[in-house]
């Protein structure tokens, strides 16, 4: 099952990179401070967007997908 775990980990890394770029873009659209927080501490920036989760649903779906792939890789690896 190690090849499946490796592929799952690659998917998680790609999704996390896409999520981070999208989060930085949304953060700077909100405010400069939020954009800087998104660069330095992405989980905190994601939590700051939690009250607006309906508007940024794609961000949270990407985060849950990445978390799912990471969990799958940890279970299988």
N, C-alpha and C positions, 0 to 999 in steps of 0.2 A: 504494500500500500504506500510505500515511500514515493513512487512517481506521482501518485494522485495528490499526496500532501505537498510535493514540490510544485506541481501545477497550481494547486489551490493557493499556495503562498505567493506565487507569481501574480495570479489574479488579484490577490489582496493588495500586493504592492502597487500594481497598476491602478486599481480603484482608489487606493489611498493617495496616490500622486494626483490623479484627476480631481479627487475631492479637495485636496489642499489648494490646487490652483484655482478651482472654482470658489473655494472659501475665501481666498485672498482677494479675488476679484469682487465678490459680494461684500467683503469687509471694507475695502476701500470705497465701494459705492455707498456704504452706510456712513462711514466717517474715517478720517485718517487714523485715529486712535484704534478703531476696530480693525483696520487693515494691518496695522503694526502688530496688534495682538494676534491676528490670524497668522502672521509670519512667524512670530516667536512662540506662541502657545496655541496651536490650532484647536485642541480640545476645549479650552476656555472660550475661544471665539465661537465655537459651535454651540456651547452652552449659552452664550450671550444671544444667539439667534433663536433659542428655544421658544421665547414668547411669540415669535413670528414663524412658527414651524409650518403653517399652512402656505405661507408665501414662498418659503424655501424648502418645500417638500423634497425636491431632488437631492439637496444636500444631505438630508437625513436618510434618504433611501440609499445613497452611495455609502454613507457611513455604516449603515446596518449591513449592506452587502459586503463591505470590506471586513467588518467584524465577523460576519458569518464565514467568510473564506478563511480568515485567520483562525477561527475556532475549529473549522474543519481540518485545517492543516495541523493544528495542535493535537487534535484527537487522533488523526491517522498517523502522525509522525512520531 
